[in-house]
Amino acid sequence: MLQDQFTASLNIARPDGNTVAWLCLLQSELPQLEAALRESVYLHSQELEYYKQLLVNARKASFLAGRWCAKQALVAACDGRQQARAILVQSGVLQQPVVREGARRATQVSISHADDAAAAVAYDESHPMGIDIERPSDRVLNVLNGCLTAHERKLLVGAKLTEDALGCTWLWTCKEALAKAMKVGLTIDLDLYESQSAHCEGLMIVTRFKHFSQFKCVSFAWRDFVVSIALPWKSQLSPDWMAHPDISSLRESQEARGSSGSMCSSRRAEMSLSRG
Amino acid sequence: MAEDAVFQAVKDAASSVMTDLSPDVLTEHASLRELGANSLDRAEILMRVMEQQKLMVPMIRFAMCQNLADIARTLREAQRAVIEQKLGEQLPE
């Protein structure tokens, strides 16, 4: 296990029977990822072949981090009875990850990268899921702001939130997590991923979608990242794995970076109240 | 020359978002994904290049772009459409 890693099995209750998904979050630089690869080859031979062709360090790091998370989640889905290198994850025609070999039958994975972090969730195909991780920053505020619909702006205002880096990042991660659950990525109009409503459940923010009422998104903080997981709306994610991520860390890291964090502070206050 | 300017603008935007990139990897055949850009980086690069080119192209138009050359081509097509709209006639191929 790499040092800055968080793994959890997600117990999900549903009216038609419970299911389990496996989550892995990682923050690690390329030298540590390469050292881990030397120590224990966790890439399938075909993945290793692809990795050796990569020229850019940023892509090397995101590939290794993403595959590390995916393998951790997929090995956990096999109760640890499979070697990571025996599992092959390839890219589909829309760049979606496809589990080809070695994993438990009918298990798929969703992968996301941001800066030096990555996230993956392994899930049963019968229960589609998607994950996104992003670091809020003013650098991307304009991009994210441009992606919000008029309704989402009202949603932020109505919830006493603001259109700052954190607020926009949260909504962006919801859209992207949904896009990944749909397996089409951001190849359709972003307006179609419009959020309809949001409320707090413990440490998580739960978002519903206007055009995809089959899904919801649960969002939480991990280190200074926002993580969102899309899943079917009737699926109830047990909060027992949520001890580690702490939403309050986001505001502090935002302030340390000099980014705006007013959404976080109001959201944290609401979350603190709901936790209490 | 106009084509070179658009492609250069794409490369400049990519360099400004992903500051660690060496200029020699920014080739026509390079994809933003293979350069290490995640979806947010890609969106920021496209926003920057559109701002620089004074264009507003729906993000969906870039969805199937495979490489930097495709992005530049999409921008040039948008430029052409703007000019044709202003002139009220189609430009020659």
Interface residues (C-beta under 8 A of the other chain):
Chain A: L54 L55 V56 N57 A58 R59 K60 A61 S62 Q95 S112 H113 A114 E134 R139 V140 N142 V143 L144 G146 C147 W172 E176 G185 L186 T187 I188 D189 L190
Chain B: M18 D20 L21 S22 V25 R33 E34 L35 G36 A37 N38 S39 L40 A43 E44 M47 P58 M59 I60 A63 M64
